[in-house]
Amino acid sequence: MIKNLPLNSVSVGDCIAVMNSLPEKSVDMIFADPPYNLTLGSDLYRPDNSLVDAVNDDWDKFSSFSDYDTFTRSWLKAARRVLKDDGTLWVIGTYHNIFRVGTALQDLEYWMLNDIIWRKSNPMPNFKGTRFTNAHETLIWCAKSAKSRYTFNYDAMKIMNDDLQMRSDWLIPICSGGERIKAGAVKAHATQKPESLLYRIILAASKPGDVILDPFFGSGTTGAVAKRLGRNYIGIEREQNYTDIAKKRIAAVEPLEQDAFEITASKKSEPRIPFGILLERGMLKPGTMLFDTSKRHSAKVRADGSLVMKGTAGSIHQMGALVQGAPSCNGWTFWHEEKRGKLVSIDNYRQKMRAEKAA
């Protein structure tokens, strides 16, 4: 852990100045919910003449697009400095600002990974009836550079989605009910994000113990979810009243037990086991015949770990792809050894060796 990091605390002040005071390359992930620059020109009323509690705070006011762009580039530059080389940044916005933010990200050489649509299952209607209902916000997920070896817990996301690949359109309700923090009878923060949104983001792109920075901390959703999931957080917030709300909120959070916040590891993160090692270790012998599950195809193992069939030789993956007429193949799961009349996957040997390495 890098020293002099204000872990699990909230700093009150300008996010650019505070980020520039942090050690370089010190945080694993950044989640940013910057000002949207969407202040309404006039009050908005519902059909029953009740006033809509919209964003009209001073922190969301900019004199021009140029001023907003200057601010955006400044905080993104500061964020890039503190982000580790293999770190990622998430930024959320609406049509008012997200395209300007996206341009700045690319100009600063962040590497785009996904744009994700947060589709709100319960959005605010368009009361004037002059436009489509604004039912989504856009998340941009990017790495620090094209060379970043960033964290993506693919298998965990797939399991969360009933064993289907997680898509880039997420249906999640807006923050409401008991989760919505109130100051008296009104919202404590106009743009409080739902914990379910941050839960998915943090689980997808970080590991337990990672440091997650939120430069626009607001009511503390990022800190609350990070604490629950066993991550460290650093919050920056310029408004003292929001800081007080966030601290009180996070203090009430009970972190999960360590075995509960562990997730399904990505297969890509597991140690690579070359097929040839099985021969060196005597787990398989040269000359062994391997088969697919139907015994339609067979190949002989050679001394160097290659397979040969009908005069053609190649790796377990190449030969598996060849016999199927497929562009690629996972040879570990395709090929089987016959033992006592039963076919046994050669992947069992790989898993045994991985377990030995982990012990």
Residue frames relative to the residue before (quaternion, step in Angstrom):
aa qw qx qy qz dx dy dz
M 1.0000 0.0000 0.0000 0.0000 0.00 0.00 0.00
I 0.4613 -0.6888 0.4922 0.2656 3.55 -0.91 0.96
K 0.4461 -0.7055 0.4885 0.2544 3.57 -0.92 0.93
N 0.8137 0.3066 -0.2285 0.4378 3.53 -1.39 0.36
L 0.4589 0.6309 -0.4871 0.3925 3.56 1.11 0.63
P 0.3712 -0.7348 0.5176 0.2333 3.63 -0.82 0.91
L 0.0510 -0.8585 0.5102 0.0105 3.55 0.62 1.18
N 0.8657 0.0847 -0.0814 0.4867 3.52 -1.20 0.78
S 0.5939 0.5030 -0.3838 0.4969 3.51 0.93 1.04
V 0.3347 -0.7169 0.5745 0.2095 3.54 -1.33 0.28
S 0.2082 -0.7695 0.5946 0.1049 3.57 -0.79 1.05
V 0.2834 -0.7493 0.5753 0.1653 3.55 -0.88 0.95
G 0.5344 0.6211 -0.4467 0.3592 3.55 -0.70 1.05
D 0.7052 -0.4193 0.3527 0.4499 3.53 -1.33 -0.18
C 0.4844 -0.7107 0.4198 0.2899 3.59 -0.67 1.07
I 0.6368 0.5353 -0.3424 0.4367 3.60 1.01 -0.72
A 0.6715 0.4927 -0.2925 0.4698 3.56 0.91 -0.93
V 0.6703 0.4929 -0.3085 0.4611 3.59 0.92 -0.88
M 0.6545 0.5019 -0.3251 0.4626 3.62 0.89 -0.82
N 0.6672 0.4991 -0.3051 0.4611 3.59 0.99 -0.77
S 0.6418 0.5083 -0.3262 0.4726 3.60 1.25 -0.27
L 0.5928 0.5773 -0.3601 0.4309 3.59 1.27 -0.26
P 0.6105 -0.5513 0.4027 0.4015 3.60 -1.14 0.47
E 0.5440 -0.6191 0.4612 0.3288 3.55 -1.10 0.72
K 0.8522 0.0889 -0.0944 0.5069 3.56 -1.14 0.77
S 0.4041 0.7573 -0.4190 0.2959 3.55 0.87 0.97
V 0.7405 0.3633 -0.2363 0.5137 3.63 1.17 -0.19
D 0.4683 -0.7127 0.4647 0.2382 3.54 -1.11 0.78
M 0.8086 0.0140 0.0334 0.5872 3.57 1.03 -0.75
I 0.1470 -0.7636 0.6215 0.0953 3.55 -1.16 0.65
F 0.0758 -0.7438 0.6610 0.0634 3.53 -1.03 0.86
A 0.0324 -0.8246 0.5635 -0.0388 3.56 -0.66 1.12
D 0.0584 -0.7582 0.6494 -0.0031 3.52 -0.94 1.03
P 0.0428 -0.8657 0.4985 0.0151 3.59 0.54 1.19
P 0.6853 -0.4264 0.3569 0.4703 3.59 -1.25 0.13
Y 0.3981 -0.7511 0.4862 0.2025 3.56 -0.98 0.92
N 0.3010 -0.7629 0.5136 0.2520 3.58 1.23 -0.37
L 0.4797 0.6891 -0.4121 0.3538 3.57 0.97 0.88
T 0.2181 0.8063 -0.5280 0.1534 3.60 1.18 0.37
L 0.4354 -0.7166 0.4886 0.2412 3.56 -0.83 1.03
G 0.5203 -0.6444 0.4662 0.3111 3.53 -1.13 0.67
S 0.7878 0.0285 -0.0091 0.6152 3.57 1.20 -0.49
D 0.6680 -0.4903 0.3617 0.4273 3.56 -1.28 0.23
L 0.2573 -0.7515 0.5913 0.1395 3.54 -1.19 0.69
Y 0.1264 -0.8127 0.5682 0.0263 3.55 -0.83 1.05
R 0.4689 -0.6398 0.5357 0.2895 3.52 -1.24 0.64
P 0.6961 -0.4682 0.3279 0.4345 3.61 -1.25 0.23
D 0.6882 0.4540 -0.2904 0.4858 3.61 1.14 -0.53
N 0.5450 -0.6610 0.3519 0.3770 3.58 1.37 0.32
S 0.4592 0.6392 -0.4850 0.3812 3.59 1.18 0.36
L 0.5040 -0.6819 0.4553 0.2715 3.56 -1.07 0.84
V 0.3749 -0.7054 0.5568 0.2277 3.58 -0.94 0.92
D 0.3663 -0.7265 0.5428 0.2084 3.55 -0.88 1.02
A 0.0598 0.8376 -0.5355 0.0904 3.59 0.29 1.27
V 0.6457 -0.5118 0.3916 0.4096 3.55 -1.31 -0.03
N 0.1906 0.7765 -0.5815 0.1501 3.56 -0.51 1.17
D 0.3540 0.7560 -0.4766 0.2758 3.55 1.22 0.55
D 0.6293 -0.5623 0.3841 0.3744 3.55 -1.20 0.57
W 0.6320 0.5654 -0.3440 0.4032 3.60 1.04 -0.73
D 0.6976 0.4497 -0.2777 0.4838 3.60 1.21 -0.30
K 0.5909 0.5986 -0.3567 0.4065 3.59 1.25 0.15
F 0.0230 0.7694 -0.6359 0.0561 3.54 -0.89 1.05
S 0.5234 -0.6854 0.4143 0.2909 3.56 -0.98 0.84
S 0.8052 -0.0116 0.0396 0.5915 3.59 1.17 -0.54
F 0.6437 -0.4857 0.4059 0.4301 3.55 -1.30 0.21
S 0.6136 0.5635 -0.3476 0.4302 3.58 1.02 -0.74
D 0.6553 0.4969 -0.3093 0.4775 3.58 0.96 -0.86
Y 0.6476 0.5134 -0.3214 0.4623 3.57 0.99 -0.83
D 0.6531 0.5170 -0.3144 0.4553 3.60 0.95 -0.84
T 0.6332 0.5262 -0.3273 0.4637 3.59 1.01 -0.80
F 0.6478 0.5109 -0.3029 0.4771 3.55 0.99 -0.90
T 0.6605 0.5271 -0.3062 0.4383 3.59 0.90 -0.95
R 0.6877 0.4768 -0.2889 0.4651 3.57 0.85 -0.93
S 0.6352 0.5432 -0.3313 0.4377 3.58 1.06 -0.71
W 0.7174 0.4232 -0.2818 0.4763 3.58 0.81 -0.89
L 0.6289 0.5234 -0.3471 0.4583 3.61 1.07 -0.62
K 0.6209 0.5273 -0.3376 0.4717 3.59 1.08 -0.66
A 0.6574 0.4938 -0.3043 0.4810 3.58 0.98 -0.85
A 0.6381 0.5296 -0.3202 0.4581 3.57 1.04 -0.80
R 0.6393 0.5354 -0.3221 0.4482 3.57 1.00 -0.84
R 0.6327 0.5494 -0.3301 0.4347 3.59 1.04 -0.77
V 0.7499 0.3995 -0.2302 0.4744 3.61 0.89 -0.87
L 0.5773 0.5969 -0.3808 0.4067 3.60 1.21 -0.32
K 0.4796 -0.6555 0.5003 0.2999 3.56 -0.97 0.86
D 0.6597 -0.5357 0.3496 0.3945 3.57 -1.17 0.53
D 0.7473 0.3465 -0.2077 0.5276 3.58 1.09 -0.64
G 0.4546 0.7061 -0.4299 0.3315 3.56 1.26 0.33
T 0.2573 -0.7489 0.5848 0.1756 3.54 -1.34 0.22
L 0.2485 -0.7472 0.6011 0.1366 3.50 -1.32 0.46
W 0.1402 -0.7496 0.6430 0.0709 3.53 -1.08 0.88
V 0.0335 0.7798 -0.6248 0.0185 3.57 -0.94 0.85
I 0.1928 -0.7957 0.5702 0.0674 3.55 -0.93 0.95
G 0.1496 0.7949 -0.5782 0.1069 3.56 -1.08 0.68
T 0.4443 -0.6500 0.5421 0.2937 3.52 -1.36 -0.03
Y 0.7319 -0.4040 0.2880 0.4671 3.57 -1.26 -0.09
H 0.5456 0.6288 -0.3980 0.3854 3.60 1.20 -0.33
N 0.8551 0.1513 -0.0177 0.4956 3.56 0.96 -0.84
I 0.5827 0.6590 -0.3806 0.2851 3.59 1.05 -0.68
F 0.6402 0.5207 -0.3443 0.4478 3.62 1.06 -0.58
R 0.6245 0.5116 -0.3329 0.4873 3.56 1.12 -0.64
V 0.6339 0.5156 -0.3237 0.4770 3.58 1.04 -0.79
G 0.6470 0.5370 -0.3208 0.4360 3.58 0.95 -0.85
T 0.6309 0.5242 -0.3260 0.4701 3.57 1.02 -0.79
A 0.6641 0.5062 -0.3025 0.4595 3.57 0.92 -0.93
L 0.6199 0.5503 -0.3419 0.4427 3.59 1.00 -0.79
Q 0.7062 0.4513 -0.2708 0.4735 3.57 0.84 -0.93
D 0.6183 0.5395 -0.3451 0.4557 3.58 1.05 -0.69
L 0.7123 0.4263 -0.2409 0.5030 3.58 1.12 -0.69
E 0.5136 -0.7101 0.3598 0.3203 3.57 1.37 0.31
Y 0.2766 0.6801 -0.5980 0.3215 3.54 0.99 0.84
W 0.3475 -0.7393 0.5427 0.1953 3.58 -1.18 0.59
M 0.3671 -0.7657 0.4885 0.2007 3.58 -0.47 1.21
L 0.1820 -0.7815 0.5909 0.0836 3.58 -0.95 0.95
N 0.7807 -0.1502 0.1283 0.5928 3.57 0.88 -0.96
D 0.1545 -0.6668 0.6932 0.2257 3.49 -1.37 0.24
I 0.1533 -0.8135 0.5606 0.0206 3.53 -0.71 1.14
I 0.2848 -0.7525 0.5733 0.1548 3.53 -0.92 0.95
W 0.1800 -0.7403 0.6395 0.1031 3.55 -0.73 1.09
R 0.1201 -0.8018 0.5848 0.0278 3.54 -0.27 1.29
K 0.3002 -0.7829 0.5239 0.1501 3.56 -0.57 1.19
S 0.3728 -0.7501 0.5029 0.2133 3.56 -0.70 1.06
N 0.7867 0.1951 -0.1105 0.5752 3.60 1.22 -0.37
P 0.0725 0.8486 -0.5213 0.0531 3.64 0.68 1.05
M 0.5759 -0.5511 0.4650 0.3853 3.53 -1.32 0.31
P 0.4518 -0.6915 0.4817 0.2927 3.64 -0.81 0.89
N 0.4649 -0.6133 0.5397 0.3412 3.55 -1.30 0.25
F 0.2669 -0.8376 0.4557 0.1396 3.56 0.01 1.33
K 0.6750 0.4937 -0.3050 0.4556 3.60 1.06 -0.60
G 0.3601 -0.7624 0.4754 0.2512 3.58 1.21 -0.34
T 0.4970 0.6773 -0.4104 0.3547 3.57 1.15 0.56
R 0.7799 0.1808 -0.0989 0.5909 3.59 1.26 -0.27
F 0.6259 -0.4617 0.4336 0.4551 3.54 -1.35 -0.02
T 0.5692 -0.5689 0.4600 0.3750 3.57 -1.17 0.51
N 0.3711 -0.7114 0.5506 0.2304 3.59 -0.86 0.94
A 0.0157 0.8671 -0.4919 0.0773 3.54 0.06 1.33
H 0.7715 0.2850 -0.1916 0.5355 3.61 1.18 0.19
E 0.1743 -0.7036 0.6651 0.1796 3.49 -1.45 0.16
T 0.3785 -0.7327 0.5274 0.2043 3.55 -1.22 0.50
L 0.1754 -0.7483 0.6335 0.0897 3.52 -1.03 0.92
I 0.1448 -0.7443 0.6430 0.1081 3.56 -1.03 0.81
W 0.1079 -0.7731 0.6242 0.0328 3.54 -0.85 1.07
C 0.1023 0.8132 -0.5626 0.1080 3.57 -0.64 1.08
A 0.4125 -0.6704 0.5630 0.2519 3.51 -1.30 0.54
K 0.6411 -0.5277 0.3765 0.4108 3.55 -1.23 0.34
S 0.7923 -0.0756 0.0529 0.6032 3.59 1.07 -0.65
A 0.6750 -0.4861 0.3643 0.4187 3.56 -1.30 0.18
K 0.6837 0.4886 -0.2777 0.4654 3.61 1.20 -0.48
S 0.4445 0.7189 -0.4451 0.2960 3.60 1.25 -0.11
R 0.2562 -0.7260 0.6192 0.1544 3.55 -1.04 0.87
Y 0.0324 -0.8754 0.4811 -0.0343 3.51 0.59 1.26
T 0.5168 -0.6269 0.4916 0.3134 3.54 -1.27 0.43
F 0.1569 0.7376 -0.6508 0.0884 3.55 -0.97 0.93
N 0.2240 -0.7978 0.5514 0.0968 3.55 -0.45 1.24
Y 0.1456 -0.8567 0.4923 0.0491 3.51 0.57 1.29
D 0.7067 0.4755 -0.2821 0.4415 3.57 0.76 -1.02
A 0.6191 0.5314 -0.3434 0.4651 3.59 1.06 -0.68
M 0.6567 0.5003 -0.3079 0.4729 3.58 0.99 -0.82
K 0.6368 0.5267 -0.3278 0.4580 3.57 1.03 -0.75
I 0.6514 0.5016 -0.3134 0.4753 3.59 0.97 -0.82
M 0.6333 0.5313 -0.3319 0.4543 3.59 0.99 -0.79
N 0.7399 0.3920 -0.1964 0.5103 3.56 1.17 -0.64
D 0.5938 -0.6125 0.3445 0.3919 3.58 1.09 0.82
D 0.6839 -0.5310 0.2653 0.4243 3.55 0.93 1.04
L 0.5494 0.5367 -0.4297 0.4748 3.55 1.15 0.68
Q 0.5976 -0.5606 0.4259 0.3836 3.58 -1.09 0.69
M 0.4286 -0.6897 0.5176 0.2697 3.58 -0.89 0.95
R 0.3038 -0.7704 0.5398 0.1510 3.55 -0.82 1.05
S 0.5649 -0.6243 0.4356 0.3185 3.53 -1.33 0.21
D 0.6312 0.4307 -0.3766 0.5238 3.59 1.19 0.49
W 0.1032 -0.8305 0.5472 -0.0162 3.54 -0.49 1.26
L 0.2048 -0.7670 0.5992 0.1037 3.57 -0.77 1.05
I 0.1819 0.7786 -0.5639 0.2067 3.56 -0.26 1.32
P 0.4656 -0.6877 0.4690 0.3007 3.64 -0.86 0.86
I 0.5254 -0.5913 0.4941 0.3607 3.56 -1.23 0.43
C 0.6298 -0.5280 0.4047 0.4010 3.54 -1.27 0.31
S 0.2058 0.7747 -0.5698 0.1809 3.58 -0.69 1.08
G 0.7513 0.4190 -0.2723 0.4310 3.54 -1.31 -0.07
G 0.8414 -0.1772 0.1356 0.4921 3.54 -1.05 -0.79
E 0.6082 0.5646 -0.3605 0.4259 3.58 1.17 -0.43
R 0.6107 0.5656 -0.3485 0.4310 3.58 1.14 -0.63
I 0.3043 -0.7645 0.5450 0.1611 3.57 -0.64 1.16
K 0.1538 -0.8044 0.5721 0.0445 3.54 -0.84 1.02
A 0.1920 -0.7050 0.6670 0.1458 3.50 -1.31 0.56
G 0.7711 -0.0595 -0.0111 0.6338 3.52 0.07 1.30
A 0.7791 -0.2980 0.2424 0.4954 3.56 -0.73 -1.08
V 0.6815 0.4720 -0.2813 0.4834 3.59 1.27 -0.01
K 0.6583 -0.4987 0.3832 0.4137 3.55 -1.29 0.33
A 0.4351 -0.6904 0.5106 0.2708 3.56 -0.97 0.86
H 0.7824 0.0630 -0.0254 0.6191 3.58 1.17 -0.63
A 0.4872 -0.7215 0.4149 0.2644 3.57 -0.75 1.09
T 0.8061 0.2469 -0.1164 0.5251 3.60 1.02 -0.70
Q 0.1347 0.8099 -0.5539 0.1386 3.60 0.95 0.83
K 0.2976 -0.7706 0.5427 0.1520 3.57 -0.79 1.04
P 0.5319 -0.6358 0.4488 0.3339 3.61 -1.08 0.66
E 0.5476 -0.6264 0.4412 0.3363 3.56 -1.02 0.75
S 0.5941 0.5831 -0.3735 0.4093 3.60 1.07 -0.60
L 0.6224 0.5354 -0.3384 0.4598 3.60 1.08 -0.66
L 0.6980 0.4500 -0.2706 0.4869 3.59 0.89 -0.93
Y 0.5680 0.5841 -0.3815 0.4367 3.58 1.11 -0.60
R 0.6899 0.4755 -0.2856 0.4652 3.57 0.84 -0.96
I 0.6591 0.5201 -0.3109 0.4455 3.59 0.92 -0.89
I 0.7024 0.4687 -0.2723 0.4613 3.57 0.80 -1.03
L 0.6605 0.4978 -0.3139 0.4662 3.58 0.96 -0.79
A 0.6692 0.5282 -0.2992 0.4285 3.58 1.04 -0.76
A 0.8558 0.2238 -0.0344 0.4651 3.56 0.81 -1.00
S 0.7270 0.3491 -0.2664 0.5278 3.60 1.11 0.51
K 0.3506 -0.7102 0.5702 0.2180 3.53 -1.36 0.20
P 0.6335 -0.5031 0.3964 0.4340 3.61 -1.15 0.38
G 0.7731 0.3090 -0.2561 0.4912 3.55 -0.93 0.94
D 0.5047 0.6504 -0.4283 0.3726 3.61 1.22 -0.25
V 0.3939 -0.6914 0.5567 0.2385 3.54 -1.30 0.47
I 0.0894 -0.7990 0.5946 -0.0011 3.55 -0.69 1.16
L 0.1808 -0.7962 0.5748 0.0554 3.54 -0.71 1.16
D 0.0472 -0.7616 0.6458 0.0244 3.56 -1.04 0.86
P 0.2178 -0.8297 0.5012 0.1139 3.62 -0.27 1.22
F 0.7206 0.2872 -0.2120 0.5944 3.59 1.32 -0.11
F 0.0901 -0.9029 0.4180 0.0445 3.49 0.83 1.20
G 0.1531 -0.8354 0.5163 0.1096 3.59 1.08 -0.63
S 0.8222 -0.2088 0.1728 0.5005 3.55 -0.87 -1.00
G 0.6194 -0.6420 0.3086 0.3301 3.59 1.24 0.29
T 0.2508 0.7945 -0.5232 0.1792 3.61 1.13 0.46
T 0.6481 0.5256 -0.3256 0.4447 3.60 0.89 -0.90
G 0.6817 0.4921 -0.2892 0.4576 3.58 0.89 -0.92
A 0.6439 0.5316 -0.3258 0.4434 3.58 0.98 -0.83
V 0.7047 0.4437 -0.2708 0.4830 3.59 0.87 -0.92
A 0.6168 0.5428 -0.3501 0.4499 3.60 1.00 -0.76
K 0.6558 0.5049 -0.3139 0.4653 3.59 0.90 -0.87
R 0.6582 0.5169 -0.3169 0.4463 3.58 0.89 -0.87
L 0.7616 0.3884 -0.1943 0.4811 3.57 0.99 -0.84
G 0.5869 -0.6369 0.3604 0.3465 3.60 1.17 0.36
R 0.5059 0.5953 -0.4532 0.4293 3.57 1.14 0.68
N 0.4278 -0.6475 0.5531 0.3030 3.54 -1.30 0.32
Y 0.1439 -0.7933 0.5851 0.0875 3.57 -1.11 0.60
I 0.1154 -0.7240 0.6702 0.1156 3.50 -1.36 0.40
G 0.1100 -0.8111 0.5733 0.0349 3.56 -0.66 1.09
I 0.0795 -0.7565 0.6465 0.0580 3.54 -1.17 0.69
E 0.1165 0.7931 -0.5838 0.1288 3.56 -0.74 1.04
R 0.3467 -0.7777 0.4879 0.1922 3.58 -0.73 1.00
E 0.6777 0.4696 -0.2888 0.4866 3.61 1.22 -0.42
Q 0.4281 -0.7274 0.4742 0.2506 3.60 -0.62 1.11
N 0.6524 0.5264 -0.3423 0.4244 3.61 0.92 -0.78
Y 0.6376 0.4981 -0.3331 0.4842 3.61 1.04 -0.68
T 0.6219 0.5512 -0.3347 0.4442 3.57 1.02 -0.81
D 0.6554 0.5091 -0.3083 0.4650 3.57 0.93 -0.87
I 0.6393 0.5219 -0.3158 0.4682 3.59 1.01 -0.84
A 0.6745 0.5110 -0.2919 0.4458 3.56 0.89 -0.99
K 0.6581 0.5157 -0.3188 0.4466 3.59 0.89 -0.89
K 0.6606 0.5030 -0.3037 0.4673 3.56 0.93 -0.87
R 0.6471 0.5292 -0.3065 0.4553 3.55 1.00 -0.87
I 0.7089 0.4676 -0.2694 0.4542 3.58 0.81 -1.01
A 0.6016 0.5753 -0.3576 0.4234 3.59 1.07 -0.70
A 0.6852 0.4919 -0.2785 0.4593 3.59 1.13 -0.62
V 0.5528 0.6307 -0.3863 0.3839 3.60 1.27 -0.21
E 0.2378 -0.7480 0.6056 0.1308 3.55 -0.97 0.92
P 0.3463 -0.7461 0.5199 0.2305 3.64 -0.56 1.05
L 0.5462 -0.6051 0.4665 0.3434 3.55 -1.18 0.56
E 0.5718 -0.5329 0.4799 0.3984 3.54 -1.28 0.35
Q 0.6421 -0.5770 0.3329 0.3795 3.59 -1.02 0.76
D 0.6858 0.4806 -0.3087 0.4509 3.60 0.89 -0.81
A 0.6272 0.5463 -0.3403 0.4386 3.60 1.23 -0.33
F 0.7410 0.3933 -0.2612 0.4775 3.61 1.00 -0.62
E 0.4359 0.6400 -0.4955 0.3935 3.57 1.22 0.26
I 0.1933 -0.7992 0.5634 0.0804 3.58 -1.06 0.74
T 0.6588 -0.4803 0.3941 0.4243 3.53 -1.33 0.15
A 0.3692 -0.7530 0.5023 0.2107 3.57 -0.60 1.12
S 0.5041 -0.6327 0.4976 0.3131 3.52 -1.11 0.69
K 0.5190 -0.6454 0.4612 0.3184 3.56 -0.96 0.85
K 0.6135 0.5692 -0.3487 0.4219 3.58 1.13 -0.62
S 0.6711 0.4989 -0.2992 0.4596 3.57 1.19 -0.49
E 0.5362 0.6310 -0.4044 0.3884 3.59 1.26 -0.19
P 0.6273 -0.5568 0.3784 0.3915 3.61 -1.11 0.58
R 0.4222 -0.6948 0.5214 0.2592 3.56 -0.99 0.84
I 0.1090 -0.7855 0.6081 0.0357 3.57 -0.85 1.00
P 0.2911 -0.7537 0.5592 0.1854 3.62 -0.46 1.10
F 0.5719 -0.6184 0.4217 0.3357 3.58 -1.00 0.83
G 0.6244 0.5846 -0.3387 0.3918 3.58 1.02 -0.78
I 0.5734 0.5998 -0.3870 0.4021 3.60 1.12 -0.54
L 0.5857 0.5831 -0.3737 0.4211 3.58 1.10 -0.62
L 0.6545 0.4962 -0.3020 0.4840 3.56 1.10 -0.72
E 0.6397 0.5263 -0.3223 0.4582 3.57 0.99 -0.83
R 0.7194 0.4397 -0.2397 0.4814 3.57 1.03 -0.82
G 0.4986 -0.6827 0.4160 0.3352 3.59 1.23 -0.11
M 0.3998 0.7151 -0.4815 0.3114 3.58 1.22 0.29
L 0.7533 0.1055 -0.0680 0.6456 3.55 1.19 -0.68
K 0.2846 -0.7573 0.5631 0.1686 3.57 -1.11 0.65
P 0.5586 -0.5611 0.4748 0.3842 3.58 -1.11 0.61
G 0.7241 0.3866 -0.3066 0.4818 3.57 -0.93 0.90
T 0.4942 0.6534 -0.4293 0.3802 3.58 1.25 -0.25
M 0.3165 -0.7308 0.5727 0.1943 3.57 -1.02 0.81
L 0.1477 -0.7736 0.6125 0.0684 3.54 -1.00 0.92
F 0.1565 -0.8019 0.5753 0.0393 3.57 -1.13 0.75
D 0.4465 -0.5983 0.5603 0.3588 3.53 -1.32 0.22
T 0.7296 -0.4651 0.2664 0.4246 3.62 -1.24 0.26
S 0.7120 0.4275 -0.2586 0.4934 3.62 1.13 -0.53
K 0.3716 -0.7366 0.4612 0.3265 3.57 1.36 -0.19
R 0.3310 0.7408 -0.5045 0.2952 3.53 1.19 0.63
H 0.7788 0.2108 -0.0967 0.5828 3.55 1.11 -0.77
S 0.0178 -0.7903 0.6124 0.0032 3.56 -1.10 0.69
A 0.0256 -0.7845 0.6196 -0.0041 3.56 -1.19 0.59
K 0.3684 -0.7320 0.5327 0.2114 3.55 -1.14 0.64
V 0.4221 -0.6955 0.5308 0.2374 3.56 -1.04 0.91
R 0.2098 -0.7754 0.5845 0.1147 3.57 -0.91 0.97
A 0.7269 -0.4846 0.2782 0.3993 3.57 -1.26 0.40
D 0.7171 0.4403 -0.2620 0.4724 3.62 1.08 -0.62
G 0.6214 -0.5628 0.3428 0.4238 3.59 1.26 0.10
S 0.5324 0.5938 -0.4282 0.4250 3.57 1.22 0.10
L 0.3397 -0.6980 0.5839 0.2377 3.57 -1.31 0.28
V 0.1202 -0.7845 0.6044 0.0693 3.55 -1.11 0.64
M 0.1233 0.7638 -0.6282 0.0822 3.55 -1.06 0.81
K 0.8535 -0.0125 -0.0373 0.5196 3.55 -0.92 1.01
G 0.7385 -0.4510 0.2251 0.4478 3.56 0.94 0.93
T 0.6524 0.4682 -0.3168 0.5047 3.61 1.27 0.03
A 0.0933 -0.8121 0.5756 0.0186 3.57 -0.89 0.94
G 0.1986 0.7654 -0.5984 0.1292 3.53 -1.23 0.54
S 0.6943 -0.4486 0.3395 0.4488 3.57 -1.26 -0.07
I 0.6849 -0.4632 0.3465 0.4432 3.58 -1.27 0.21
H 0.6648 0.4987 -0.3038 0.4659 3.59 1.07 -0.69
Q 0.6606 0.5128 -0.3052 0.4555 3.59 0.93 -0.91
M 0.7025 0.4646 -0.2771 0.4623 3.57 0.88 -0.91
G 0.6093 0.5382 -0.3498 0.4655 3.59 1.11 -0.60
A 0.6571 0.4959 -0.2982 0.4830 3.55 1.03 -0.83
L 0.6423 0.5570 -0.3246 0.4146 3.57 0.96 -0.90
V 0.7177 0.4549 -0.2759 0.4493 3.58 0.77 -0.98
Q 0.6945 0.4508 -0.2764 0.4880 3.58 1.17 -0.45
G 0.3699 -0.7208 0.4945 0.3149 3.55 1.26 -0.34
A 0.4618 0.6794 -0.4281 0.3765 3.55 1.18 0.70
P 0.5805 -0.6021 0.4137 0.3597 3.61 -1.16 0.49
S 0.7997 0.0072 0.0136 0.6002 3.59 1.15 -0.54
C 0.0579 -0.7899 0.6100 0.0239 3.54 -1.28 0.30
N 0.3356 -0.6800 0.6063 0.2395 3.55 -1.15 0.65
G 0.2908 -0.8112 0.4859 0.1458 3.55 -0.08 1.32
W 0.5784 0.6057 -0.3775 0.3950 3.57 1.12 -0.63
T 0.7575 0.3594 -0.2065 0.5044 3.59 0.93 -0.81
F 0.6178 0.5654 -0.3466 0.4225 3.60 1.21 -0.40
W 0.7714 0.3735 -0.1909 0.4785 3.59 0.87 -0.96
H 0.1061 -0.7933 0.5994 0.0104 3.54 -1.11 0.85
E 0.3135 -0.7070 0.6013 0.2007 3.51 -1.26 0.57
E 0.3667 -0.7229 0.5372 0.2332 3.57 -1.01 0.77
K 0.0384 0.7876 -0.6109 0.0710 3.56 -0.77 1.12
R 0.8448 -0.0794 0.0173 0.5288 3.56 -0.71 1.12
G 0.7434 -0.4413 0.2164 0.4537 3.52 0.93 0.95
K 0.6895 0.4245 -0.2795 0.5160 3.58 1.28 0.04
L 0.4121 -0.6956 0.5316 0.2524 3.55 -1.14 0.69
V 0.0888 -0.7931 0.6026 -0.0004 3.56 -0.82 1.08
S 0.4652 -0.6983 0.4702 0.2737 3.58 -0.78 1.03
I 0.4593 -0.6722 0.5016 0.2927 3.57 -0.98 0.83
D 0.5089 0.6443 -0.4273 0.3786 3.61 1.23 -0.23
N 0.5322 0.6229 -0.4097 0.4012 3.60 1.19 -0.39
Y 0.6312 0.5233 -0.3290 0.4685 3.58 1.07 -0.73
R 0.6483 0.5218 -0.3216 0.4518 3.58 0.96 -0.88
Q 0.6731 0.4944 -0.3039 0.4585 3.58 0.91 -0.89
K 0.6116 0.5430 -0.3493 0.4573 3.58 1.07 -0.68
M 0.6811 0.4816 -0.2924 0.4676 3.58 0.95 -0.88
R 0.6160 0.5336 -0.3441 0.4663 3.59 1.06 -0.67
A 0.6422 0.5215 -0.3198 0.4620 3.56 1.02 -0.81
E 0.6282 0.5278 -0.3293 0.4673 3.58 1.07 -0.74
K 0.6591 0.5072 -0.3105 0.4605 3.58 0.98 -0.85
A 0.6847 0.4935 -0.2854 0.4540 3.58 1.03 -0.77
A 0.5918 0.6012 -0.3610 0.3974 3.59 1.16 -0.56
